[in-house]
Amino acid sequence: MKIGNLRKQIALQAEQQTPDGAGGYALAWTTLATVWADISPATGREVYTAGHLEGRVTHKVTIRWRSDITITTDMRLLYNARTFNIRAVMNQDEANQYATLLVEEGTAT
């Protein structure tokens, strides 16, 4: 991977629980880091969900490896006005240099 390919700025976000004062909690997304990434489309398909067709597009996102953040599938990333849910995280060549995130756009979870 050429470092010049990381041209798009994304925000890595994690869900955070905040007490609501009534014994429960509210969920909010917190930005953990803003990083440079390479984003490329991988697949697209239509899925019949809850009585209607829903488009799903997957992308492959490559970022520099982060030792300060453990990226999990409970996180998401933002790029411009688009939200991507992380479906898989891979350490390229197990070299701790780049992380490849397989993400999905177009779903609620």
PyMOL commands that set and color helices and strands:
alter all, ss='L'
color gray80, all
select helices_A, chain A and resi 3-5+92-94
alter helices_A, ss='H'
color red, helices_A
select strands_A, chain A and resi 8-19+25-49+52-64+76-79+82-91+98-105
alter strands_A, ss='S'
color yellow, strands_A
deselect
rebuild
show_as cartoon
